[in-house]
Amino acid sequence: MSLYDEDTFVVLETNQPEQFVTAAELLEKLKAVLAGEHEDLPQDLLKLSSVEKQAKYLIDTYCELDVGPGKFLQWYAVRLEK
């Protein structure tokens, strides 16, 4: 069980409206981004053996990822009123 199982995240991305996604959707999004070419991944991320582990680590420890010059990808956990 992850800390974020019931949480929703808001995702901010270059030229995109803000999106509200589940932790699972954010994980898939980050895995897709990490599967692409990246030169500037944080060192602690490079030590992890799989894209899945890297994506989970990002969700737990970061709130943004460098996705290229002039681009951004940020995410923040939000609690929606039930």
N, C-alpha and C positions, 0 to 999 in steps of 0.2 A: 504494500500500500504506500502510495506516495503522499507526501504532504499536500499535494495539490489535487487529489482525486475529485473533489467536488468543486474546485475553483474554476472560474472563468478567467481568461486572459484577454486583455485588449492588446491588439497588435497594430503597430504603427509602421508603415512601410512607404518607401518612396513612391510618390504619385498615386497613392491608394487611399481611399477613405478608411478611417479606423474600423477594425473588425473585432468582433467579440467571438472568441473561439474557446473550445474546451481544451483541457490539458492534452488529450489525445490528438486533437486537431493541430495544436501547436507543435507537438512532437513530430507529427507527419510533415508539417511545413518545414521545420528545422532540418529534418532528415533530408528532405528534398534539396534544401539550400546547401547543406553540408556535402551532398553527393556531387555537387558541382566543383569547379576549380576554385581553390582558395589559396592565396599566398600568405595571408596575414592572420591565420588562426592563432589564438592564444596558445602559448607553449603547453600549458596544463591540458589543453584540449587535444593536442597532437599526441600526447602520451596514451590516450585511450584507443582501444583496439578496433572499435566499430563505430559506424555512423550513429547507430542506435544509442550507444553509450555516450557518445559526444553530445547528441541532442538532449538526452536526459540530464547530463551534466550542465549544459547551457541553461536549461530551464531552472535547475536548482541553484545555480550560482551566478548567473549573469542576467542582464535584462536587455542586452543588445548584442548585435553581431555586425562586424564590418563586412559589408557585402559589395564593396567596390567604391571607386571614387564618385563622390556626389550622391551616393545611395545610402539608405539606412534601413535597418530592421530592428525594431525594439518591441519588447513585450513586457507587460506588467500584470501581475495577478490582481484581480478585482473580485470583491464579494458582492454578488447581486442579492438584493433583498428578496426573500422568498415570500 
